[in-house]
């Protein structure tokens, strides 16, 4: 009861109600809210602090930026979700807020598109070396199973595509990345797709901002080959998996395309089943499935591998295999 009263008091101010209404339309920074509302930075920060203290909003640092969003958990979730339904669209201040919000989102979209244009040539080069994304995504979905999943974590979110793929199988989804421009691109794509129950935040794969055993599904799509220490990344992903949770890794089988290292910053030229099995085992997971997606013309092209691992319901100790690996599949 006390929390509900505190939340209602937090909303009992026209300016804070405007802030909450804006946050119901997506994640925003303090500077973006200052621009939209025409208020000073200290005043906006004060409103955000009161909403955050009342568990109606969440604060998400991202490098030099701090994003705010309406809470997605706890008692404030349903109240926060109702805010936009009760805002009078005819009110001049709210109507002006929406116009300025559209301008802010357009500017953010232009910045994200510029980044995408710079990076897309590299991505297209890599895509041309293996099977189509549709085939890879279908195999990933098959390896994950139908769910449903309570919490999905996508490590190295990139464009946000994995979140889009699993949007109808997970109650909540969080994509993490260390690149602010990439995070903005993922935000834009999720917004375009109308996906409101997933969001992104800045985090390093070696220090994920989630409690132990909190996620049902963790995906690591084409990320490990960029890392100096893939084993540590897998261990950190394993830490956040619930008993029975699934870790899905999609990357390349070993190859000899050295130019990917020199021209595209790949630290590793693919991974063998043996080393992946050792890393998963050391992390206390059971490697239960592996899928090989071979291109039609193997010469000079890449085989995509998908490895699925689970945290045993009886919590095996790291280094102890307790399930047999299914035979490798070749869809």
GUMIGU-221358 format. One record per residue (C-alpha): x, y negated, z negated. Coordinates in steps of 0.05 Angstrom, whole numbers, plus 5000, padded with zeros to 4 digits. Layout:
REM residues N
XYZ/...
//
This chain:
REM residues 331
500050005000/505649514981/509149635048/502749505087/501648855049/508848645063/507948805137/501448415142/504647825107/510447855156/505547785214/501447235180/505346685215/503846455286/511246435307/512847125278/506647405313/509347115378/516047445365/512748115349/508548065413/514747935454/518348525423/512348965440/514148845513/521349095506/528148985473/530548265468/536647905440/536447305393/538746845450/533347095496/528046975442/530846275430/530146125504/523046395507/520346085443/524045425447/525945495373/532745425341/537246035331/536846015255/529245985257/528746575305/533746965264/529546835202/523347105235/527047715258/529847845189/522847825158/520148305211/526048765202/525548755126/518148945133/520049545177/516449255236/522649125278/529449465287/536249135296/540949465346/548049165353/551149235422/558148955426/557548195424/549948255430/544548465381/538048725409/531448765371/525449215385/519049395349/520049985303/518950675333/518551055268/515451025199/509250705172/510150075214/510050445281/502450445290/501549735265/507049495312/503849855370/497249485358/500248785361/499648665435/492348895435/490348335388/494147765420/489347285456/491747245528/488246575536/492546235483/497245735517/503245905474/502646655487/501546535561/507746095564/511646625526/509847145578/512046685635/518746565603/519447305586/518547475659/524146985676/528747285624/527447985651/528547755722/535347465703/537148105667/534948525726/539248105773/545348215729/544048955725/543048995801/549648635812/553149145768/549749715804/551849435872/559049405849/559050115822/554350465870/559650615923/563551025872/557251395851/555351545923/562251825936/561552305878/554452505896/556552675967/561153205939/555853655907/548653875913/543053375912/541053045847/534153355853/537054055852/541653895793/535953575753/531354165767/536754645740/537754205678/530254205664/530054965672/535855045624/532554605572/525854955575/519054625568/519954335499/516753935471/522453585437/521653105379/528252725389/532552735452/539352415453/542752275520/550252165512/553251705565/546451465588/548951155652/543050915694/538151245646/536351795695/536552365644/531751985599/527051905658/527552645675/525652855604/520552295590/514652775589/518053295546/520452885487/516752475435/522652005426/528951905467/535351505455/540851405507/547651175483/553450865521/559350405508/558349985570/553649385559/552349285634/550550015641/545849975581/542349385613/541649785677/538550365639/533849895603/531549605669/530350305698/526450535638/522249905640/520849995715/518750715701/514050485645/517550905593/516350575526/518051145477/525351185499/530650655490/538150555493/543550315446/551050225443/554950795413/561151205424/560551955436/565452075380/561051705329/553751795346/548951375304/544551955284/543852365220/546353075216/541553575247/536653055271/535953185346/532353745383/535853625449/542553305466/544453205539/551453045565/550852935640/557352815680/560852495620/566052975593/570852905652/571852165634/574052325562/580852435532/578152925480/572053305505/572353795447/571253245396/565352985436/562153675436/563353735361/559853065349/554053265393/553453915354/553353535288/546753185306/543153825330/537654125289/537654885278/534755145342/536654515378/539554525448/545954205475/545954145551/552453975586/552753845661/559553745693/564154025746/567554695751/575154655759/577354345824/583354035859/580753365882/586352945852/583752295882/577952325833/583152235778/586851665811/581051305845/575151445800/578151495730/576652235720/581052475662/579553205675/578653575741/572954015718/572154525662/572655275659/567555715625/572955965577/574855275551/567555055547/565955685509/571655565460/569554845447/562255025437/564155605391/568755155350/563054665341/558755205310/554155305369/552355915411/553455875486/546956185512/546656005585/550855765642/548755585712/553155475773/550655025829/555055165889/555054705950/553555036017/560554856041/565254995983/571554716017/572954025990/566453995951/564654075878/560954605840/556554325785/556254745722/550854705668/552354995600/546855085548/548455195475/544155235413/544955155339/543055805308/537055815261/541556165211/546955635217/553056025239/559855785216/564255465269/568455985304/563356545296/559556775358/552857105341/549157145408/550857435475/551456985534/546457085589/549157275657/551256675698/545656425743/546456165813/539855845833/
//
